[in-house]
Amino acid sequence: MDLNHKVILIVGGTSGLGESAARKFLQYGAKVAVMGRSESKIQSASQWLGDDGVAIQSDAADPVQVDRAF
């Protein structure tokens, strides 16, 4: 699967299944944005995302925070 030039957003992408999916999408060449609530997990995700992604601290249940994230 070739995902070059694609951007993937994963809510809850800083741990568990979301993190696994984000890492797999990176392997397939996508640029990945992950959202999560935990500052420490966001910092960790920033490390493994490297230059191919971005980690955004945001609570997907809060519309104001989601608007800010985008």
C-alpha positions as CSV (number, residue, x, y, z in Angstrom):
1,M,0.0,0.0,0.0
2,D,1.5,3.4,-1.0
3,L,0.3,6.3,1.1
4,N,2.9,8.8,-0.1
5,H,1.3,12.3,-0.3
6,K,-1.5,11.3,2.1
7,V,-2.2,12.8,5.5
8,I,-3.8,10.7,8.2
9,L,-5.3,12.1,11.4
10,I,-5.7,9.7,14.3
11,V,-7.7,10.8,17.4
12,G,-6.3,8.8,20.3
13,G,-3.1,8.1,18.4
14,T,-0.7,8.4,21.2
15,S,-1.2,4.9,22.7
16,G,-2.7,1.5,22.1
17,L,-4.4,0.7,18.8
18,G,-4.2,4.4,17.7
19,E,-0.5,4.4,18.1
20,S,-0.1,1.1,16.3
21,A,-2.1,2.4,13.4
22,A,-0.1,5.6,13.3
23,R,3.2,3.7,13.2
24,K,1.9,1.5,10.4
25,F,0.7,4.5,8.3
26,L,4.2,6.0,8.7
27,Q,5.7,2.8,7.3
28,Y,3.5,3.1,4.3
29,G,4.7,6.7,3.6
30,A,1.9,8.8,5.0
31,K,2.3,11.9,7.0
32,V,0.5,11.4,10.3
33,A,-1.1,13.7,12.8
34,V,-2.1,12.2,16.2
35,M,-4.3,13.8,18.8
36,G,-4.3,13.0,22.5
37,R,-5.0,14.5,25.9
38,S,-1.9,13.5,27.8
39,E,1.0,16.0,27.5
40,S,3.6,13.3,28.3
41,K,2.2,11.0,25.6
42,I,2.1,13.9,23.1
43,Q,5.8,14.5,23.8
44,S,6.6,10.9,23.4
45,A,4.6,10.7,20.1
46,S,6.5,13.7,18.8
47,Q,9.7,11.7,19.2
48,W,8.6,8.7,17.2
49,L,6.7,10.7,14.6
50,G,9.8,12.6,13.7
51,D,9.6,14.8,10.6
52,D,6.8,12.7,9.2
53,G,4.1,13.8,11.6
54,V,2.8,16.0,14.3
55,A,1.3,15.3,17.8
56,I,-1.4,17.7,19.0
57,Q,-2.7,17.9,22.5
58,S,-6.5,18.1,22.3
59,D,-9.5,16.5,23.9
60,A,-11.7,15.2,21.0
61,A,-14.8,15.4,23.3
62,D,-14.4,19.2,23.5
63,P,-15.4,21.0,20.3
64,V,-13.5,24.2,21.3
65,Q,-10.2,22.2,21.6
66,V,-10.9,20.4,18.3
67,D,-11.4,23.7,16.6
68,R,-8.1,24.9,18.0
69,A,-6.3,21.8,16.9
70,F,-7.3,22.3,13.3
